[in-house]
Amino acid sequence: MLTEWKEAVCEANKALKELELVKWTSGNVSYRDPASNLVIIKPSGIHFAALTPDDMVIVDLDGKVIEGHLKPSVDTASHLYVYKHRDDIHSIVHTHSPFATSFAIRGLDIPSYTTTAANLFNERVPCSDFAAIGEEDVGKQIIDHLGDSPAVLLRSHGVFTVGKDIEHALKAAVILEETAEYAHYATLHEPDIEPLSSSVIAACNHFYKTSYGQKNTIKG
């Protein structure tokens, strides 16, 4: 069942380790199939290097295991809450990337100091309130704070990014860590540095959405 998507979710989870966004077995990627509304997610506590597509767990939006021989991620309820409340979201990435998590520990938003941040995150990456891991409360915090950014910092825990597909959610996680690193060093040297103005952020975001990348791909 959903063989192609299990392979894609497995590959994306392995990428988290390769991109140094996670350590040990923490973090996960999920994908919601638009045709069936079933969700594919990483199993709990399995090392990334050992993951295979057959290890991916398929659940319905109520959390019932449809296919899989392993226990799904402890973050499954959080992912499902987001999917049930945002029809436009089809992939969620959860990491503990160090620079972004350092802002989450302090309960701080990450304002857009760079045009790259403005392109992807608009005004800021928001930080949520605290929520207990393994509960729907995490998903509620994501929904309540997400706004028009594809990323949320979960207070005292880590990072959640979302997207219309796996690539967009994973890209947001990568660019968020880069953004957090730059913000960390910039504010370390200049604590009162001002983020970009709202007008510049709006212009950057509009240009990125309308002009960046390839609109038509020629196959062959």
Secondary structure, 3 states (H helix, E strand, C coil): CCHHHHHHHHHHHHHHHHCCCCCCCCCEEEEECCCCCCEEECECCCCHHHCCHHHCEEECCCCCEEECCCCECCCHHHHHHHHHHCCCCCEEEEECCHHHHHHHHHCCCEECCCHHHHHHHCCEECECCCCCCCCHHHHHHHHHHHCCCCEEEECCCEEEEEECCHHHHHHHHHHHHHHHHHHHHHHHHCCCCCCCCHHHHHHHHHHHHHHCCCCCCCCC
